[in-house]
C-alpha cells in the first residue's frame, strides 16, 4: 500500500489569490495520507479551493492544478505548491 506525505514546496505568493491558496494548503503541510483514497480526497479539496479562488478573483491569472501518480502541482505561472509521494531509501 502506498502512502503519501504532504510536504509543501512554497514560494512567495504573487498576489492575494496565491496567498489564500498557500494559507489553505499550509493547514495540510507535514500530513500523512495513508492511502490513495485519502490522497484523492485531498486533491479534490484542493481543486474546489482553486475553483473558488479563481471565481473570487476573476481579473487575475487563473490558478491551475495538475496532478499525476503521487503528485499535485498548483501554479500561477510559477510553482506555488507541489506535493509528492515520498521517496524510499
N, C-alpha and C positions, 0 to 999 in steps of 0.2 A: 504494500500500500504506500502510495506517495503522499507525503505531507509537504506543506508549503509554509515557509517562514516569511512573513511580510516585513521586508526591510525597505524603507523608503529612501530613494536617492532623490533628494530635493534640491532645487536651485532657487535662487532669489526670484520671488514672484514678480512678473512683469506688470501686473495690474491687480485691481481688486478681485476680479474673477479668479485669477490664478491663486491669489492669497486665500480666498474662500475655499477653493478646491484643496489646497495644501492643508488648510486647517481641518477640513473634513477628513482627509486621508490620514493625517497625523494621529487621529484617535485610534487607528488600527496599526500603527507602527509597532514593530517588535512583537507581533502576534503570530501565533502558530495556527494555521488552518490544517486540521488533522487529515483532511481528505479532499478529493476533487470536488465533492458536493459543496463543502464549505467554501472552497476557493471560488467556485462558480457563483455561489450566493454573494460573496464579497464583490465579485466582478459586476454582478447585477446591481448592487448598491452603488458602485462607482458610476456605472452607466446612467443610472437615474439621476445622480448628482450632476454629472456632466450635462445631461439634458436640461435639468433645472437651471443651472448657471448659464447655459447658452441662451435660454429663454429670458432669463433675468437681465442679461447684458447683451442685447441683440446688436449693438453698434460696435462691439469688439470682435476680433477674430475668434471664430468658434474653437472651443476645446475639442480635441479629437482623442478617441480612445481606440487603441488597437490591442489585440491580445493573441496569444498563441499557446502552445503547450507549456504551461508553467510560468507565463509572464503576462503582465498587463502594463501597458505604456500609455500615459496620458500626456498630451502636449499641446502647446500653442506655438508651433514652430520650433521652440527649444524644449528639451525634455523637462517635464515637470515632475512626474512620478514614474518610477519603473519598479515593478515588483516581480521577483523571480523565484523560481524553485531553488532551494539551497543546493550547493554543490556538495558532493560526497567526497570525503578524503580518500 
